[in-house]
Amino acid sequence: MSVKAIVGANWGDEGKGKMTDFLSEKSSYVVRFQGGSNAGHTIINDYGKFSLHMLPSGVFHTNVINVIGPGVALDVEQLFKELEALLARGIAKPRLSISERVQIVLPVHRLFDEFEEERLGARHFGSTKRGIAPFYSDKYEKLGIQAADLYDEARLRQRIDQALESKNILLKHLYDKAAVHAEELVTTLLNYGQRLLPFLCDTTTLLHKALANGETVLLEGQLGALRDPDHGIYPFTTSSSTLAGFAPVGAGIPPYAITDIIAVVKAYSSCVGTGPFVAELDGSEAEELRQRGGSAGEFGTLTGRPRRVGWFDAVATRYGCMAQGATEVALTNLDVLGYLEKIPVCTDYILEDGTKTRYFPVSAKLDKAKPLFQFFDGWKSDISHVRSFDELPSAAQNYVNFIESEVGVKVTYISVGPKREQLIARSI
């Protein structure tokens, strides 16, 4: 039995999609365990370039059963949009199992997400407006709609009436918007139910049987450790736990089943959205790194917004790997730095009171923290063709080794380009 979790060590945007796609080829199951359609994984393979927001990243492999676990915020419209897009581009129909316990992102959740960002104005949180915060608010207020509710119309109507009681008051008196009618929402959800029916099952039992049979399971995380609502840069976080520790809950497997936790780390820093970002660059220096980053520059997979970029932040990454419980690190986008004579790395923060720290502080102390840099020689060459660590220029090897020593976790994979085969594997 092998259960691996692939998670982000930073703000998200680390390159988890490529790593999941690579490792899913040898997996029996790929499982989404949290989050919704508010972030995306970019995958480049023989079929072309794809952006997945709702589907697990194993959908390109016919041997893989792709699972959407009960911890996910299921955006039904986005799910079927992605499925249809795959089929239109010649991808075989994926094997997909969706938990009957998963809860549904409602159209009214997206409305509230949009209206609240408008109301906050300059104080906004940079939401993708995919309804995630309102969805999780309903989930924990026990107002959510499980997939199984879609097949009992009387129960569904009662649940919707209950959920809309307070929502319509807020729509009228806080947002000055029209009320949402229960009948229209119920009709939409009944339609969702018919479309979902072929995919729904007891995924918890499905995965427990897979574990008992010794099959390989890959758990796919969304965003990164610093977006976790308990351990991240609160309140500039997402609304579900982004940590591997939540994976057993969101997937429905025992905690002891996870054998490896791969924290994906970018060779520099990037993020979409607001919040403290100590090693952030601006001006022409930032723009050059942004344009060179990834397969098409550093722009959000979902929003298309320019990502904020900065140099590698060892303080944040060390903390992210610790919070994730990483057993190994996948370092991505190393090739992007090949244009630099000198490469800065943020090794410490200077806090407002002048204290130097290697430990990632709470959000209240982050806003005024300043980065302290150490500089490394660049390798000034294209490394996208390299397939073994020993073939890397010595300066690139030194850079990887320093990152490994700073975060305290072995770097087992190094990505040197966006394509699946542009990967260096190292033994632990």
RAJOBEL-V563663 format. One record per pair of residues at least 12 apart in sequence whose ideal C-beta (glycine too) atoms are under 6 Angstrom apart, sorted by the first residue. I is the first residue (numbers start at 1). GAP is how many residues later the second one is. D is the distance in Angstrom with one decimal. If there is no record, write none. Layout:
I:GAP:D / I:GAP:D
This chain:
1:210:5.6 / 1:213:4.8 / 2:214:4.7 / 2:257:5.6 / 3:214:4.6 / 3:254:4.8 / 3:255:4.9 / 3:256:5.4 / 4:214:5.4 / 4:256:4.4 / 5:214:4.1 / 5:239:4.2 / 5:242:5.0 / 5:253:5.6 / 5:256:4.9 / 6:13:5.6 / 6:14:5.2 / 6:214:5.8 / 6:256:5.0 / 7:214:3.7 / 7:237:4.9 / 7:256:6.0 / 7:317:5.1 / 8:215:6.0 / 8:216:2.8 / 8:256:5.5 / 9:215:6.0 / 9:216:5.6 / 9:254:4.1 / 9:256:4.8 / 9:308:5.4 / 9:311:3.5 / 9:312:5.1 / 10:214:4.6 / 10:216:5.7 / 10:310:5.5 / 11:213:5.3 / 11:215:4.9 / 11:260:3.3 / 12:27:5.8 / 12:211:3.8 / 12:212:4.5 / 12:215:5.7 / 13:257:5.0 / 13:258:6.0 / 14:250:4.2 / 14:252:4.9 / 15:249:5.7 / 15:317:3.4 / 16:25:6.0 / 16:248:4.7 / 17:24:2.7 / 17:25:5.2 / 17:26:4.9 / 17:40:5.5 / 19:245:5.6 / 19:311:4.9 / 20:37:3.9 / 20:200:5.0 / 21:22:4.7 / 21:36:5.1 / 22:398:5.7 / 23:195:5.7 / 24:34:3.8 / 24:37:5.7 / 24:40:5.5 / 24:194:5.5 / 25:36:5.5 / 27:189:4.6 / 27:191:4.3 / 28:187:4.0 / 28:188:5.1 / 29:36:5.0 / 29:38:5.8 / 29:181:5.7 / 29:188:4.6 / 30:26:4.4 / 30:28:3.1 / 30:34:5.4 / 30:36:5.3 / 30:188:4.7 / 30:190:5.9 / 31:36:4.3 / 31:38:5.6 / 31:188:5.1 / 31:220:4.8 / 32:24:4.9 / 32:36:5.1 / 32:40:5.3 / 32:188:5.5 / 33:36:4.7 / 33:38:5.0 / 33:186:5.7 / 33:214:4.9 / 33:217:3.3 / 33:218:4.2 / 34:37:4.7 / 34:206:4.4 / 34:212:6.0 / 34:216:4.5 / 35:187:3.5 / 35:205:5.5 / 36:37:3.2 / 36:39:5.4 / 36:69:5.8 / 36:96:5.3 / 37:16:4.2 / 37:17:4.8 / 37:38:4.0 / 37:41:4.2 / 37:93:5.1 / 38:90:4.4 / 38:92:4.3 / 38:94:4.6 / 39:183:5.1 / 39:184:5.3 / 40:13:4.5 / 40:261:3.3 / 40:262:4.7 / 41:16:5.4 / 42:259:5.3 / 44:374:4.9 / 44:375:5.4 / 45:15:5.8 / 45:375:5.6 / 51:250:4.9 / 53:25:5.7 / 53:249:6.0 / 54:21:5.6 / 54:24:4.6 / 54:25:4.5 / 54:28:5.7 / 55:27:5.0 / 56:164:5.6 / 57:163:5.8 / 59:35:3.9 / 62:30:5.4 / 65:30:4.8 / 65:32:6.0 / 66:28:5.6 / 66:30:5.0 / 67:30:5.1 / 67:136:5.2 / 68:30:4.5 / 68:34:6.0 / 69:30:5.4 / 69:134:6.0 / 69:181:5.2 / 69:182:4.3 / 69:183:5.7 / 70:29:4.3 / 70:31:3.9 / 70:32:5.3 / 70:182:5.9 / 71:179:2.4 / 72:30:5.5 / 73:32:5.2 / 73:59:5.9 / 73:62:4.8 / 74:28:4.8 / 74:30:5.4 / 75:30:4.5 / 76:116:4.5 / 96:103:5.2 / 97:104:5.3 / 97:106:5.4 / 98:101:4.5 / 98:102:5.4 / 99:104:4.2 / 100:47:5.3 / 100:48:4.7 / 100:100:4.7 / 101:45:5.7 / 102:45:5.2 / 103:36:5.6 / 103:41:4.2 / 103:43:5.5 / 104:41:4.8 / 105:26:4.9 / 105:30:5.0 / 108:72:5.1 / 109:22:3.2 / 109:25:4.2 / 109:26:4.7 / 110:21:3.9 / 112:22:4.1 / 113:14:5.5 / 113:16:4.8 / 113:18:4.8 / 113:21:5.6 / 114:15:4.8 / 115:60:4.4 / 126:147:3.8 / 126:148:4.0 / 128:174:5.7 / 128:175:6.0 / 132:107:5.3 / 133:106:4.8 / 136:103:3.9 / 143:20:4.4 / 145:14:5.8 / 147:53:5.7 / 150:39:5.7 / 150:43:3.1 / 151:42:5.7 / 156:30:6.0 / 157:29:5.6 / 160:22:5.0 / 160:25:5.5 / 160:26:5.6 / 161:21:5.5 / 164:16:5.9 / 164:18:5.7 / 204:48:3.4 / 207:45:6.0 / 207:46:5.3 / 211:46:5.7 / 219:28:4.6 / 219:32:5.8 / 223:15:5.4 / 223:19:4.7 / 225:95:3.8 / 225:98:4.5 / 225:99:5.3 / 227:15:5.3 / 228:13:5.6 / 228:14:4.5 / 228:15:5.4 / 231:92:4.8 / 233:42:4.6 / 233:43:5.6 / 233:130:5.3 / 234:129:5.6 / 236:38:5.5 / 236:39:2.8 / 243:81:5.9 / 244:17:4.6 / 244:80:5.1 / 244:81:5.8 / 260:67:5.1 / 261:63:5.9 / 261:64:5.3 / 261:65:5.2 / 261:66:5.0 / 262:66:5.4 / 262:68:5.5 / 263:58:4.9 / 263:61:4.9 / 263:63:3.6 / 263:66:5.3 / 264:66:4.8 / 265:52:5.6 / 265:64:5.3 / 265:66:5.4 / 266:66:5.3 / 266:67:5.2 / 267:64:5.8 / 267:66:5.0 / 267:67:4.5 / 267:70:5.8 / 268:43:5.7 / 268:44:5.3 / 269:41:4.1 / 269:44:5.0 / 270:28:5.1 / 270:37:4.5 / 270:39:4.8 / 271:37:5.4 / 272:28:4.1 / 272:33:5.6 / 272:35:5.2 / 276:90:3.7 / 276:91:5.4 / 277:31:5.6 / 278:71:5.9 / 278:91:5.1 / 278:93:5.1 / 279:31:3.8 / 279:32:5.2 / 279:34:4.3 / 279:67:4.1 / 279:92:4.7 / 280:28:5.6 / 280:30:4.3 / 281:28:5.7 / 281:29:5.0 / 286:23:5.3 / 289:20:4.9 / 290:19:5.1 / 292:44:5.3 / 293:43:5.3 / 295:123:3.6 / 311:33:4.4 / 311:35:5.8 / 312:33:4.9 / 313:33:4.6 / 314:33:5.2 / 314:92:4.1 / 315:34:5.4 / 315:45:5.4 / 316:44:5.7 / 317:90:5.3 / 318:89:4.9 / 319:41:3.5 / 321:86:4.9 / 321:88:5.1 / 326:83:4.8 / 328:82:5.4 / 328:84:4.3 / 329:80:4.9 / 329:82:4.8 / 330:83:4.0 / 331:80:5.0 / 331:83:5.0 / 332:83:4.1 / 334:80:5.6 / 334:82:5.6 / 335:48:5.2 / 335:49:4.9 / 335:81:4.4 / 335:82:5.5 / 338:43:5.8 / 338:44:5.9 / 338:45:6.0 / 340:38:4.0 / 341:37:5.2 / 342:33:4.8 / 343:33:4.7 / 343:35:5.3 / 344:29:4.3 / 344:31:5.5 / 345:29:5.3 / 346:25:4.1 / 346:27:5.8 / 347:27:4.9 / 348:24:4.1 / 349:20:4.4 / 350:20:4.5 / 350:22:5.8 / 351:14:5.8 / 351:18:5.6 / 352:16:4.2 / 376:23:5.4 / 377:18:4.6 / 379:14:3.9 / 379:16:4.1 / 379:17:4.7 / 383:33:5.1 / 384:32:5.2 / 384:33:4.2 / 384:38:5.9 / 386:30:5.7 / 389:35:5.7 / 389:37:5.4 / 410:18:5.4 / 412:14:5.3 / 412:16:5.8 / 413:12:5.8
